[in-house]
Amino acid sequence: MLRERSIEQNSRLHALLQDISTQKQWHGQHLDVECWKRLLVAAWERANGRSAEFYPALDGVGMDVVYTRTSRLNKGEMSELVEYATVWAIENNVELHDAPPPVSER
């Protein structure tokens, strides 16, 4: 599948995730960018009436979560996700210093 999101959108999301991962803990733990991305994508999906899928693990131990990959998002979806992550960060007192302004403001 051809990726439809823009390079600017991808850069903005990763700048947000970097700011979040360096400034916030989740349940007493520092999480890396990938974990924060998974948490924010899952929360964004639920906010939009969708959810991740759960399957029995291939090795038979527990369950695995299959979530939407950001590489499969189109430009509109990526914009929504970036907006969701930005609002979450602001509401949770994350100082956003690496995020470039939205493309429409350049």
N, CA, C and O atoms as a MOPAC input file, in Angstrom:
PM7 MOZYME 1SCF
protein

 N      0.84900 1    -1.17500 1     0.00000 1
 C      0.00000 1     0.00000 1     0.00000 1
 C      0.90000 1     1.24500 1     0.00000 1
 O      1.84700 1     1.33600 1     0.78100 1
 N      0.59500 1     2.18700 1    -0.87400 1
 C      1.33500 1     3.42800 1    -0.94500 1
 C      0.96800 1     4.32300 1     0.23100 1
 O     -0.21000 1     4.53300 1     0.52300 1
 N      1.96900 1     4.83800 1     0.89000 1
 C      1.75800 1     5.71200 1     2.03700 1
 C      1.20900 1     7.04700 1     1.54400 1
 O      1.75000 1     7.63900 1     0.61100 1
 N      0.12900 1     7.52000 1     2.17600 1
 C     -0.51200 1     8.75400 1     1.75600 1
 C     -0.20300 1     9.93100 1     2.66500 1
 O     -0.38800 1    11.07700 1     2.25500 1
 N      0.25500 1     9.68900 1     3.87100 1
 C      0.55100 1    10.79300 1     4.78000 1
 C      1.76600 1    11.55200 1     4.25800 1
 O      2.55800 1    11.01300 1     3.48500 1
 N      1.90600 1    12.79700 1     4.68200 1
 C      3.02900 1    13.60400 1     4.20100 1
 C      4.24400 1    13.46100 1     5.11800 1
 O      4.12500 1    13.03700 1     6.26800 1
 N      5.38300 1    13.81300 1     4.60000 1
 C      6.61200 1    13.79400 1     5.38800 1
 C      6.49900 1    14.80500 1     6.52900 1
 O      6.97000 1    14.54700 1     7.63700 1
 N      5.87200 1    15.95800 1     6.26100 1
 C      5.69700 1    16.97100 1     7.30000 1
 C      4.84000 1    16.44300 1     8.44300 1
 O      5.14400 1    16.68500 1     9.61100 1
 N      3.76400 1    15.71700 1     8.10900 1
 C      2.90500 1    15.14400 1     9.14600 1
 C      3.67600 1    14.13200 1     9.98400 1
 O      3.57400 1    14.12300 1    11.21100 1
 N      4.43500 1    13.29400 1     9.32400 1
 C      5.21700 1    12.28400 1    10.03200 1
 C      6.23500 1    12.95700 1    10.95500 1
 O      6.40900 1    12.54100 1    12.10100 1
 N      6.90000 1    13.99000 1    10.45800 1
 C      7.87500 1    14.71900 1    11.26900 1
 C      7.21700 1    15.37300 1    12.47300 1
 O      7.76400 1    15.34800 1    13.57600 1
 N      6.05900 1    15.95000 1    12.26600 1
 C      5.34500 1    16.61200 1    13.36700 1
 C      4.95500 1    15.60200 1    14.44400 1
 O      5.14000 1    15.85000 1    15.63500 1
 N      4.41000 1    14.45600 1    14.01300 1
 C      4.02500 1    13.43600 1    14.98900 1
 C      5.23400 1    12.97100 1    15.79000 1
 O      5.15800 1    12.85300 1    17.01300 1
 N      6.33900 1    12.70900 1    15.11900 1
 C      7.51200 1    12.20700 1    15.83500 1
 C      8.12800 1    13.26200 1    16.74500 1
 O      8.68900 1    12.91800 1    17.78600 1
 N      8.03800 1    14.53300 1    16.37900 1
 C      8.49800 1    15.59700 1    17.27400 1
 C      7.62800 1    15.63500 1    18.53300 1
 O      8.14100 1    15.77500 1    19.64300 1
 N      6.31200 1    15.51100 1    18.35200 1
 C      5.39900 1    15.46400 1    19.50100 1
 C      5.72100 1    14.27800 1    20.40100 1
 O      5.80300 1    14.41500 1    21.62200 1
 N      5.90000 1    13.12300 1    19.79100 1
 C      6.18600 1    11.91100 1    20.56000 1
 C      7.50300 1    12.03200 1    21.32300 1
 O      7.61700 1    11.55900 1    22.45300 1
 N      8.48300 1    12.66000 1    20.70700 1
 C      9.77100 1    12.85000 1    21.38200 1
 C      9.59500 1    13.74800 1    22.60000 1
 O     10.12200 1    13.45500 1    23.67300 1
 N      8.85000 1    14.84600 1    22.43400 1
 C      8.60300 1    15.73700 1    23.57100 1
 C      7.87700 1    15.00600 1    24.69100 1
 O      8.23300 1    15.14300 1    25.86100 1
 N      6.86200 1    14.23000 1    24.33100 1
 C      6.09600 1    13.48500 1    25.34300 1
 C      6.99500 1    12.47600 1    26.05100 1
 O      6.98900 1    12.38700 1    27.27900 1
 N      7.76500 1    11.71800 1    25.27600 1
 C      8.57200 1    10.64400 1    25.87800 1
 C      9.66500 1    11.16900 1    26.79700 1
 O     10.06200 1    10.47900 1    27.73600 1
 N     10.16000 1    12.38000 1    26.54300 1
 C     11.21400 1    12.91800 1    27.40700 1
 C     10.66700 1    13.62600 1    28.63800 1
 O     11.40100 1    13.85800 1    29.59800 1
 N      9.37300 1    13.97500 1    28.61400 1
 C      8.81600 1    14.76300 1    29.71400 1
 C      7.79700 1    14.03000 1    30.59000 1
 O      7.54200 1    14.45400 1    31.71700 1
 N      7.22500 1    12.96300 1    30.10300 1
 C      6.14000 1    12.31100 1    30.84000 1
 C      6.50300 1    10.88500 1    31.23100 1
 O      7.27400 1    10.20000 1    30.55900 1
 N      5.91200 1    10.47200 1    32.34400 1
 C      5.93600 1     9.07200 1    32.74300 1
 C      4.50600 1     8.56200 1    32.63500 1
 O      3.55700 1     9.33900 1    32.75000 1
 N      4.35000 1     7.28300 1    32.41900 1
 C      3.03800 1     6.66500 1    32.41800 1
 C      3.04300 1     5.56700 1    33.45400 1
 O      3.78600 1     4.59300 1    33.33400 1
 N      2.21900 1     5.72000 1    34.46800 1
 C      2.15200 1     4.78700 1    35.59300 1
 C      3.52900 1     4.54100 1    36.19000 1
 O      3.91900 1     3.40800 1    36.47600 1
 N      4.25500 1     5.65200 1    36.37000 1
 C      5.54900 1     5.58900 1    37.02200 1
 C      6.70200 1     5.12300 1    36.15800 1
 O      7.80300 1     4.90700 1    36.66500 1
 N      6.47100 1     4.96300 1    34.86200 1
 C      7.52900 1     4.48300 1    33.97400 1
 C      7.77900 1     5.46900 1    32.84700 1
 O      6.85200 1     6.07700 1    32.31100 1
 N      9.04900 1     5.61600 1    32.49900 1
 C      9.39200 1     6.36800 1    31.29600 1
 C      9.21900 1     5.42800 1    30.11000 1
 O      9.73300 1     4.31000 1    30.12200 1
 N      8.50600 1     5.87200 1    29.10200 1
 C      8.26100 1     5.05600 1    27.91600 1
 C      8.98500 1     5.66100 1    26.72200 1
 O      9.19200 1     6.87300 1    26.66400 1
 N      9.36500 1     4.82100 1    25.77600 1
 C     10.01900 1     5.33800 1    24.58300 1
 C      8.98200 1     5.83800 1    23.57400 1
 O      7.77800 1     5.67400 1    23.77000 1
 N      9.46600 1     6.44100 1    22.50700 1
 C      8.60700 1     7.03600 1    21.48600 1
 C      7.63100 1     6.00400 1    20.91700 1
 O      6.45400 1     6.31000 1    20.72100 1
 N      8.09800 1     4.81100 1    20.65700 1
 C      7.23300 1     3.78000 1    20.06200 1
 C      6.07800 1     3.40600 1    20.98900 1
 O      4.95000 1     3.23400 1    20.52800 1
 N      6.34300 1     3.27900 1    22.27400 1
 C      5.26800 1     2.97900 1    23.23000 1
 C      4.25300 1     4.11200 1    23.28000 1
 O      3.04600 1     3.86700 1    23.27900 1
 N      4.73800 1     5.35700 1    23.32500 1
 C      3.81500 1     6.49300 1    23.33100 1
 C      2.99400 1     6.54000 1    22.05100 1
 O      1.80800 1     6.86900 1    22.08100 1
 N      3.62100 1     6.21200 1    20.93100 1
 C      2.88100 1     6.19900 1    19.66800 1
 C      1.76400 1     5.15800 1    19.72700 1
 O      0.63800 1     5.43800 1    19.31600 1
 N      2.05800 1     3.98400 1    20.22500 1
 C      1.03500 1     2.94000 1    20.32600 1
 C     -0.10100 1     3.35600 1    21.25900 1
 O     -1.27300 1     3.13500 1    20.95500 1
 N      0.25200 1     3.96300 1    22.40000 1
 C     -0.78600 1     4.41500 1    23.33800 1
 C     -1.66300 1     5.50400 1    22.72600 1
 O     -2.88500 1     5.46800 1    22.86300 1
 N     -1.04600 1     6.46400 1    22.05500 1
 C     -1.81600 1     7.56100 1    21.46400 1
 C     -2.64900 1     7.10300 1    20.27600 1
 O     -3.77900 1     7.56200 1    20.10700 1
 N     -2.11900 1     6.21200 1    19.45400 1
 C     -2.91300 1     5.68000 1    18.33100 1
 C     -4.11400 1     4.91200 1    18.86900 1
 O     -5.22200 1     5.06800 1    18.35700 1
 N     -3.91400 1     4.09200 1    19.88800 1
 C     -5.02400 1     3.32700 1    20.47100 1
 C     -6.08000 1     4.25600 1    21.05900 1
 O     -7.27500 1     4.03200 1    20.86500 1
 N     -5.65400 1     5.29800 1    21.77800 1
 C     -6.60500 1     6.25100 1    22.36700 1
 C     -7.34700 1     7.01600 1    21.28200 1
 O     -8.55600 1     7.22000 1    21.38900 1
 N     -6.63900 1     7.44300 1    20.23300 1
 C     -7.24500 1     8.15000 1    19.10000 1
 C     -8.28000 1     7.25900 1    18.40300 1
 O     -9.36400 1     7.71500 1    18.04000 1
 N     -7.93000 1     5.99500 1    18.22600 1
 C     -8.86200 1     5.05300 1    17.60200 1
 C    -10.13800 1     4.92200 1    18.44000 1
 O    -11.24300 1     4.96000 1    17.89800 1
 N     -9.98900 1     4.76800 1    19.75100 1
 C    -11.17100 1     4.66300 1    20.61000 1
 C    -12.00100 1     5.94000 1    20.56400 1
 O    -13.23100 1     5.87700 1    20.56100 1
 N    -11.34900 1     7.08700 1    20.52800 1
 C    -12.06300 1     8.36900 1    20.45700 1
 C    -12.87900 1     8.47600 1    19.16600 1
 O    -13.85000 1     9.22900 1    19.09800 1
 N    -12.47900 1     7.72200 1    18.15300 1
 C    -13.17800 1     7.72900 1    16.86700 1
 C    -14.05300 1     6.49700 1    16.65300 1
 O    -14.45000 1     6.19700 1    15.52600 1
 N    -14.35000 1     5.78500 1    17.73900 1
 C    -15.25900 1     4.65000 1    17.66000 1
 C    -14.65200 1     3.38000 1    17.10300 1
 O    -15.37600 1     2.44600 1    16.75900 1
 N    -13.33300 1     3.33400 1    17.01100 1
 C    -12.65300 1     2.12400 1    16.53800 1
 C    -11.82600 1     1.57800 1    17.69500 1
 O    -11.63600 1     2.25000 1    18.70900 1
 N    -11.34800 1     0.38300 1    17.53700 1
 C    -10.48200 1    -0.15600 1    18.59000 1
 C     -9.46000 1    -1.09800 1    17.98500 1
 O     -9.61000 1    -1.57800 1    16.86100 1
 N     -8.42600 1    -1.34700 1    18.75300 1
 C     -7.42200 1    -2.32000 1    18.35300 1
 C     -8.05600 1    -3.70600 1    18.40300 1
 O     -9.08700 1    -3.91300 1    19.04300 1
 N     -7.42800 1    -4.63100 1    17.72700 1
 C     -7.93100 1    -6.01400 1    17.72500 1
 C     -7.04300 1    -6.86200 1    18.63000 1
 O     -5.83500 1    -6.64200 1    18.71900 1
 N     -7.65500 1    -7.82400 1    19.29300 1
 C     -6.94500 1    -8.72200 1    20.19600 1
 C     -7.03000 1   -10.13800 1    19.64000 1
 O     -8.09700 1   -10.58800 1    19.22300 1
 N     -5.89400 1   -10.83700 1    19.63700 1
 C     -5.83800 1   -12.21100 1    19.13000 1
 C     -5.03400 1   -13.06400 1    20.09800 1
 O     -4.13500 1   -12.55800 1    20.77100 1
 N     -5.34700 1   -14.35100 1    20.17400 1
 C     -4.49200 1   -15.23800 1    20.95300 1
 C     -3.07300 1   -15.20700 1    20.37200 1
 O     -2.89900 1   -15.20700 1    19.15300 1
 N     -2.07700 1   -15.18300 1    21.23400 1
 C     -0.68500 1   -15.12600 1    20.79100 1
 C     -0.32500 1   -16.36200 1    19.98800 1
 O     -0.81900 1   -17.45800 1    20.25300 1
 N      0.53500 1   -16.17200 1    19.01200 1
 C      0.94900 1   -17.28700 1    18.15600 1
 C      1.64400 1   -18.39000 1    18.93700 1
 O      1.55500 1   -19.56100 1    18.57000 1
 N      2.33600 1   -18.02500 1    20.01300 1
 C      3.01300 1   -19.04700 1    20.81200 1
 C      2.11600 1   -19.62600 1    21.90200 1
 O      2.55700 1   -20.43800 1    22.71600 1
 N      0.84100 1   -19.19700 1    21.91000 1
 C     -0.12100 1   -19.72800 1    22.86200 1
 C     -0.04900 1   -19.11500 1    24.25400 1
 O     -0.76300 1   -19.55300 1    25.15600 1
 N      0.79900 1   -18.11200 1    24.44200 1
 C      0.95600 1   -17.49100 1    25.74300 1
 C      0.32400 1   -16.10600 1    25.72000 1
 O      0.92100 1   -15.15300 1    25.22000 1
 N     -0.88200 1   -15.99700 1    26.26100 1
 C     -1.54300 1   -14.70100 1    26.36900 1
 C     -2.20600 1   -14.22900 1    25.09000 1
 O     -2.52800 1   -15.00900 1    24.19400 1
 N     -2.39700 1   -12.91300 1    25.04500 1
 C     -3.05800 1   -12.26500 1    23.91000 1
 C     -2.12000 1   -11.21100 1    23.33300 1
 O     -1.27000 1   -10.67000 1    24.04000 1
 N     -2.27800 1   -10.92700 1    22.05600 1
 C     -1.52600 1    -9.85900 1    21.41300 1
 C     -2.49800 1    -8.82700 1    20.86800 1
 O     -3.61900 1    -9.14900 1    20.47400 1
 N     -2.04400 1    -7.57800 1    20.85300 1
 C     -2.84600 1    -6.47300 1    20.36400 1
 C     -2.33700 1    -6.08400 1    18.98500 1
 O     -1.13800 1    -5.89100 1    18.78100 1
 N     -3.26200 1    -5.97100 1    18.04500 1
 C     -2.93200 1    -5.52700 1    16.69600 1
 C     -3.62700 1    -4.19300 1    16.50100 1
 O     -4.85500 1    -4.11700 1    16.53700 1
 N     -2.85000 1    -3.14500 1    16.29500 1
 C     -3.38000 1    -1.79100 1    16.20300 1
 C     -3.10400 1    -1.22900 1    14.81200 1
 O     -2.34000 1    -1.80700 1    14.03900 1
 N     -3.72000 1    -0.12200 1    14.50900 1
 C     -3.50500 1     0.54800 1    13.23500 1
 C     -2.09500 1     1.10600 1    13.18100 1
 O     -1.63800 1     1.75000 1    14.12600 1
 N     -1.41800 1     0.86400 1    12.09200 1
 C     -0.06800 1     1.39500 1    11.90000 1
 C     -0.16800 1     2.78700 1    11.29300 1
 O     -0.95600 1     3.01300 1    10.37400 1
 N      0.62200 1     3.71200 1    11.80200 1
 C      0.55300 1     5.07600 1    11.28300 1
 C      0.98100 1     5.14200 1     9.82000 1
 O      0.57200 1     6.05600 1     9.10400 1
 N      1.78500 1     4.20400 1     9.36900 1
 C      2.21100 1     4.20000 1     7.95900 1
 C      1.04600 1     3.92500 1     7.01200 1
 O      1.16300 1     4.15000 1     5.80700 1
 N     -0.06000 1     3.44900 1     7.53700 1
 C     -1.23700 1     3.17100 1     6.70800 1
 C     -2.28500 1     4.27500 1     6.75800 1
 O     -3.33800 1     4.16000 1     6.13200 1
 N     -2.00100 1     5.34700 1     7.50300 1
 C     -2.96300 1     6.43500 1     7.61600 1
 C     -2.87900 1     7.35300 1     6.39400 1
 O     -1.80100 1     7.58800 1     5.84800 1
 N     -4.03300 1     7.86100 1     5.98300 1
 C     -4.02400 1     8.85900 1     4.91200 1
 C     -3.79200 1    10.23600 1     5.52700 1
 O     -3.69000 1    10.36200 1     6.74700 1
 N     -3.70800 1    11.25600 1     4.69900 1
 C     -3.39200 1    12.60100 1     5.19400 1
 C     -4.42600 1    13.10300 1     6.19600 1
 O     -4.06000 1    13.70800 1     7.20400 1
 N     -5.70700 1    12.86400 1     5.93900 1
 C     -6.75200 1    13.30900 1     6.85700 1
 C     -6.65400 1    12.62100 1     8.20200 1
 O     -6.76200 1    13.26900 1     9.24300 1
 N     -6.45200 1    11.31000 1     8.19000 1
 C     -6.31900 1    10.56100 1     9.43900 1
 C     -5.07600 1    10.99200 1    10.21000 1
 O     -5.11400 1    11.13200 1    11.43200 1
 N     -3.98100 1    11.20000 1     9.49400 1
 C     -2.75100 1    11.61600 1    10.15200 1
 C     -2.92800 1    12.99500 1    10.77900 1
 O     -2.42800 1    13.24200 1    11.87700 1
 N     -3.63000 1    13.89400 1    10.09900 1
 C     -3.91600 1    15.21500 1    10.66900 1
 C     -4.70300 1    15.08500 1    11.96000 1
 O     -4.40700 1    15.75800 1    12.94600 1
 N     -5.71300 1    14.21300 1    11.95200 1
 C     -6.52300 1    13.99300 1    13.15000 1
 C     -5.66600 1    13.43900 1    14.29000 1
 O     -5.79700 1    13.87400 1    15.43400 1
 N     -4.79600 1    12.48700 1    13.97800 1
 C     -3.93700 1    11.88900 1    15.00500 1
 C     -2.97500 1    12.93600 1    15.57800 1
 O     -2.79300 1    13.00300 1    16.79400 1
 N     -2.36500 1    13.74200 1    14.72600 1
 C     -1.44800 1    14.78900 1    15.19900 1
 C     -2.20000 1    15.77500 1    16.08500 1
 O     -1.68900 1    16.18700 1    17.12600 1
 N     -3.40500 1    16.15500 1    15.68200 1
 C     -4.20600 1    17.06600 1    16.50100 1
 C     -4.53800 1    16.43100 1    17.84300 1
 O     -4.43100 1    17.08200 1    18.88200 1
 N     -4.94100 1    15.16600 1    17.82900 1
 C     -5.26200 1    14.44500 1    19.06200 1
 C     -4.04400 1    14.41500 1    19.98400 1
 O     -4.16200 1    14.70600 1    21.17400 1
 N     -2.87500 1    14.06600 1    19.44100 1
 C     -1.65600 1    13.97800 1    20.24600 1
 C     -1.25000 1    15.34600 1    20.79000 1
 O     -0.77400 1    15.45400 1    21.92000 1
 N     -1.44100 1    16.39000 1    19.98400 1
 C     -1.11000 1    17.74300 1    20.42100 1
 C     -1.99300 1    18.15900 1    21.59100 1
 O     -1.50500 1    18.68600 1    22.59100 1
 N     -3.28700 1    17.92200 1    21.46000 1
 C     -4.22200 1    18.26600 1    22.53700 1
 C     -3.87700 1    17.47700 1    23.79800 1
 O     -3.86300 1    18.03600 1    24.89500 1
 N     -3.60200 1    16.19200 1    23.65200 1
 C     -3.24200 1    15.36700 1    24.81500 1
 C     -2.00300 1    15.93800 1    25.49000 1
 O     -1.95800 1    16.07100 1    26.71300 1
 N     -0.99900 1    16.27200 1    24.68900 1
 C      0.24700 1    16.80000 1    25.24700 1
 C      0.00600 1    18.10000 1    26.00600 1
 O      0.50300 1    18.26700 1    27.12000 1
 N     -0.74500 1    19.01200 1    25.42100 1
 C     -1.02800 1    20.29500 1    26.06500 1
 C     -1.80600 1    20.08200 1    27.36200 1
 O     -1.48700 1    20.68600 1    28.38600 1
 N     -2.82600 1    19.22300 1    27.31600 1
 C     -3.63000 1    18.95400 1    28.50700 1
 C     -2.81900 1    18.27800 1    29.61500 1
 O     -3.19800 1    18.31800 1    30.78600 1
 N     -1.70400 1    17.65900 1    29.23300 1
 C     -0.86600 1    16.95200 1    30.20100 1
 C      0.45400 1    17.67300 1    30.45500 1
 O      1.44600 1    17.07000 1    30.86300 1
 N      0.43700 1    18.98700 1    30.20000 1
 C      1.56100 1    19.86600 1    30.53600 1
 C      2.88800 1    19.49400 1    29.89500 1
 O      3.94300 1    19.62200 1    30.51500 1
 N      2.83200 1    19.03200 1    28.65000 1
 C      4.06000 1    18.76400 1    27.90600 1
 C      4.44700 1    20.04100 1    27.17500 1
 O      3.63300 1    20.62900 1    26.46200 1
 N      5.67900 1    20.46300 1    27.35300 1
 C      6.18400 1    21.63100 1    26.64300 1
 C      6.58400 1    21.19000 1    25.23600 1
 O      7.48400 1    20.36700 1    25.06700 1
 N      5.91800 1    21.73500 1    24.24700 1
 C      6.16300 1    21.33900 1    22.85400 1
 C      7.14600 1    22.31600 1    22.22300 1
 O      6.75800 1    23.39100 1    21.76600 1
 N      8.42300 1    21.93700 1    22.20200 1
 C      9.39400 1    22.84500 1    21.62700 1
 C      9.99900 1    22.36900 1    20.32500 1
 O     10.65100 1    23.15900 1    19.64100 1
 N      9.81800 1    21.13800 1    19.95600 1
 C     10.40100 1    20.65100 1    18.70700 1
 C      9.38800 1    20.53400 1    17.58100 1
 O      9.76600 1    20.32000 1    16.43000 1
 N      8.12100 1    20.67100 1    17.89400 1
 C      7.08900 1    20.47900 1    16.87400 1
 C      7.00800 1    21.68500 1    15.96600 1
 O      6.82300 1    22.80500 1    16.44300 1
 N      7.14400 1    21.47800 1    14.64500 1
 C      6.99300 1    22.58800 1    13.71700 1
 C      5.53800 1    22.99000 1    13.62900 1
 O      4.66800 1    22.19000 1    13.97700 1
 N      5.23300 1    24.21100 1    13.17200 1
 C      3.83300 1    24.60200 1    13.03600 1
 C      3.14500 1    23.75800 1    11.96900 1
 O      3.81400 1    23.24400 1    11.07200 1
 N      1.81300 1    23.60300 1    12.04700 1
 C      1.10400 1    22.85100 1    11.02100 1
 C      1.41200 1    23.43700 1     9.64000 1
 O      1.68200 1    24.63100 1     9.51000 1
 N      1.36900 1    22.59000 1     8.61800 1
 C      1.69500 1    22.98100 1     7.26300 1
 C      0.89400 1    24.20500 1     6.83500 1
 O      1.43200 1    25.06400 1     6.13700 1
 N     -0.37300 1    24.31300 1     7.23000 1
 C     -1.22800 1    25.41800 1     6.84200 1
 C     -0.75800 1    26.73900 1     7.41100 1
 O     -1.17200 1    27.78800 1     6.91600 1
 N      0.10200 1    26.73600 1     8.44500 1
 C      0.58000 1    27.96800 1     9.07700 1
 C      1.93000 1    28.40600 1     8.53300 1
 O      2.43600 1    29.45100 1     8.94300 1
 N      2.52100 1    27.66100 1     7.64100 1
 C      3.84000 1    28.01400 1     7.09600 1
 C      3.71100 1    28.98400 1     5.95600 1
 O      4.71600 1    29.39300 1     5.37500 1

